[in-house]
Amino acid sequence: MNQQNIDKLKALKLSGMAEAYESLFTKPEIHTMDIDTVLGILLDHEEALRKNNQRHRLLKQAGFPEPASIEEILYYDDRKLKKDLLLRLAAGNYILEGRNIIFKGVSGAGKSWMAIAFGVEACRQFFKVQYTRLPDLLEEFKLAKYQQDDSYVKLMRKLQKVDLLIFDEWLLHTLTNEEAALLLEIINARRQAKQSTIYCSQFDVNGWYEKLGDGTLAEAILDRIVHDSYDILIDGNISMREHLSLHHQLEREAHE
């Protein structure tokens, strides 16, 4: 009878309950449990398994190029990071409010890594996240726009369903008027859907204007970003990679 129940649970795609059910019957305390207690254990295990599977699925779909986590952020003095602010943002309220984050810093400062850490944390909280390089996304939209089908509309709708979009290499190069117009459409669509975006830039916001080509488009794009964003500078005399290398070396020495 136990095996029949296990098989039925698996057939109903309740593998978490099946696993817990099978495990329970190997323990002597099962005989002292009432039906509500047993059912509660089975349901808790099923819920935990489904949430874990959902997190893995969200992390895979996000397309992160490397692992990172909030717990691994290095708060060295030279980086001038505000720990209280970062931990408060990591709680995810900025996504619920539809606000943005701008990570600024020189090449190697750790902007991309920090954005990925926030993206991973958002996935843990069951938000849908997408990591992309701005040049890649613009190229994808340009190709879709000239297709003789609804590829462009589908791509825009897909992006509107993303709770948190991470733009890496933000305005690394000056955009053409066509690219700036496309970018305005993307930002407008996500703003209407009250979705959040993380921008990783080597330049201060004041330097974005000239990277956006046409003055009217630049003003429209900046107006839709700047006022709803947390502006965070990642400072430091050495790169994030050097920080991590030094950190790991110190950890190894501490364990020797």
C-alpha positions in Angstrom: 0.0 0.0 0.0 2.8 2.4 0.8 4.5 1.8 -2.6 1.1 2.3 -4.4 0.7 5.7 -2.6 4.2 6.7 -3.5 3.6 5.8 -7.2 0.4 7.7 -7.2 2.0 10.8 -5.7 4.8 10.7 -8.4 2.2 10.2 -11.2 0.5 13.3 -9.9 3.8 15.2 -10.0 3.9 15.5 -6.2 7.5 14.2 -6.0 8.2 16.2 -2.8 5.3 14.6 -1.0 6.3 11.2 -2.3 9.9 11.6 -1.1 8.7 12.8 2.4 6.1 10.0 2.5 8.7 7.3 1.8 11.1 8.8 4.3 8.5 9.0 7.1 7.7 5.3 6.9 11.3 4.5 7.8 11.0 6.3 11.1 9.3 4.7 14.2 7.8 8.0 15.3 5.4 7.8 12.3 3.1 5.5 14.5 2.6 8.3 17.0 1.7 11.0 14.5 -1.9 12.0 13.7 -3.1 12.5 10.2 -2.8 16.3 10.3 0.8 16.1 11.4 1.7 13.7 8.6 -0.2 15.7 6.0 1.6 18.9 7.2 5.0 17.3 6.8 4.2 16.1 3.3 2.8 19.5 2.2 5.8 21.4 3.7 8.2 19.1 1.8 6.3 19.5 -1.5 6.3 23.3 -1.1 10.0 23.5 -0.3 10.9 21.3 -3.3 8.8 23.4 -5.6 10.2 26.7 -4.4 13.8 25.3 -4.7 13.0 24.2 -8.3 11.5 27.6 -9.1 14.6 29.3 -7.9 16.9 27.1 -10.0 14.7 27.8 -13.0 14.8 31.5 -12.5 18.6 31.5 -12.0 19.0 29.5 -15.2 16.7 31.8 -17.2 18.4 35.0 -16.0 21.5 34.2 -18.0 24.1 35.3 -15.5 27.6 35.0 -16.9 29.2 34.3 -13.5 28.1 33.5 -9.9 27.8 36.2 -7.3 25.9 36.8 -4.1 25.1 39.6 -1.7 26.8 37.6 1.1 30.1 37.9 -0.8 30.2 41.7 -1.2 33.5 43.0 0.1 33.1 46.2 2.0 36.7 47.4 2.0 37.1 51.1 3.0 38.5 52.1 -0.4 35.4 50.9 -2.2 33.3 53.4 -0.2 30.2 51.2 -0.3 27.3 51.9 2.0 26.5 48.6 3.6 23.2 49.6 5.1 21.9 50.9 1.8 23.0 47.8 -0.1 21.4 45.4 2.4 18.2 47.4 2.4 18.1 47.4 -1.4 18.9 43.6 -1.4 15.6 43.1 0.4 13.9 43.8 -2.9 11.6 46.7 -2.1 13.0 48.7 -5.0 11.6 46.0 -7.4 8.2 46.2 -5.8 8.3 50.0 -6.1 9.5 49.8 -9.8 12.7 51.8 -9.0 16.2 51.4 -10.6 19.8 51.0 -9.4 22.8 52.6 -11.2 26.2 51.0 -10.4 29.0 53.3 -11.5 32.8 52.7 -11.5 35.9 52.3 -13.6 36.5 49.1 -15.5 37.1 46.2 -13.1 35.5 48.0 -10.1 33.0 45.2 -9.8 29.8 46.8 -11.3 28.8 43.7 -13.2 29.5 41.4 -10.3 27.5 43.6 -8.0 24.6 43.7 -10.4 24.6 39.9 -10.8 24.7 39.6 -7.0 21.5 41.7 -6.8 20.0 39.7 -9.7 20.7 36.4 -7.9 19.1 37.8 -4.8 16.0 38.8 -6.8 15.8 35.3 -8.2 15.9 33.9 -4.6 12.9 36.1 -3.9 11.1 34.7 -6.9 11.4 37.7 -9.2 12.0 37.1 -12.9 15.4 38.5 -13.9 17.2 39.0 -17.2 20.9 39.9 -17.6 22.0 41.4 -20.9 24.7 43.5 -22.5 23.1 46.7 -23.9 24.8 46.2 -27.3 23.4 42.7 -27.6 19.8 43.7 -26.7 19.8 46.6 -29.1 21.1 44.4 -31.9 18.4 41.8 -31.1 15.7 44.5 -31.2 17.1 45.9 -34.5 16.9 42.5 -36.1 13.4 41.9 -34.8 12.1 45.2 -36.1 12.9 44.4 -39.7 11.4 40.9 -39.6 8.2 40.5 -41.6 6.4 39.1 -38.6 5.6 40.0 -35.0 9.1 39.3 -33.6 9.5 42.9 -32.4 6.2 42.9 -30.5 6.9 39.5 -29.0 10.4 40.6 -27.8 9.0 43.8 -26.3 6.2 41.9 -24.5 8.8 39.4 -23.2 10.9 42.2 -21.8 7.8 43.7 -20.1 7.4 40.5 -18.1 10.9 40.7 -16.6 10.7 42.1 -13.1 14.4 43.1 -13.1 16.5 43.8 -16.2 20.2 44.1 -15.8 21.9 46.3 -18.4 25.7 45.6 -18.5 28.0 47.7 -20.6 25.5 50.6 -20.4 26.4 53.3 -22.9 29.9 52.0 -23.3 29.7 53.4 -26.8 27.8 56.3 -28.3 24.4 55.2 -29.7 23.1 56.0 -33.1 19.7 57.8 -33.3 18.1 54.5 -34.3 19.5 52.8 -31.2 18.6 55.7 -28.9 15.0 55.6 -30.3 14.9 51.8 -29.7 16.2 52.3 -26.2 13.5 54.9 -25.4 10.8 52.4 -26.6 12.2 49.7 -24.3 12.5 52.0 -21.3 9.0 53.4 -21.9 7.5 49.9 -22.1 9.2 48.8 -18.9 8.3 52.0 -17.1 4.6 51.6 -18.0 4.8 48.1 -16.6 6.5 49.5 -13.4 9.5 47.1 -13.8 13.0 47.8 -12.4 16.4 48.0 -14.1 20.0 47.9 -13.0 22.4 49.9 -15.1 26.2 49.2 -15.0 28.1 52.2 -16.3 31.7 53.4 -16.4 30.5 56.9 -16.7 28.7 59.3 -14.3 25.1 60.1 -15.2 26.2 63.5 -16.4 28.3 61.9 -19.1 25.4 59.8 -20.5 23.9 62.7 -22.4 26.5 62.8 -25.1 26.4 59.0 -25.4 22.8 59.1 -26.4 23.1 60.9 -29.7 20.1 63.1 -30.5 19.6 65.7 -27.7 15.8 65.3 -27.6 16.1 61.5 -27.3 18.8 61.8 -24.7 16.7 64.1 -22.5 13.7 61.8 -22.8 15.7 58.7 -21.8 17.5 60.4 -18.9 14.3 61.8 -17.6 12.8 58.3 -17.4 15.8 56.8 -15.6 17.5 59.3 -13.3 14.6 60.4 -11.0 13.7 56.8 -10.0 17.2 55.4 -9.5 19.6 54.8 -6.6 22.9 56.1 -7.7 25.8 54.0 -6.3 29.5 54.6 -7.0 31.9 51.7 -6.5 35.2 53.3 -5.8 38.6 51.8 -5.0 42.3 51.9 -6.0 42.4 48.2 -7.0 39.9 46.2 -9.1 37.3 43.8 -7.8 39.3 40.9 -9.2 42.3 42.0 -7.2 40.1 42.4 -4.1 38.8 38.9 -4.5 42.2 37.4 -5.1 43.6 39.1 -2.0 40.5 38.0 0.0 40.8 34.4 -1.0 44.6 34.4 -0.2 43.9 35.8 3.3 41.2 33.1 3.8 43.7 30.3 2.8 46.4 31.7 5.1 43.9 31.8 8.0 43.1 28.1 7.5 46.7 27.0 7.3 
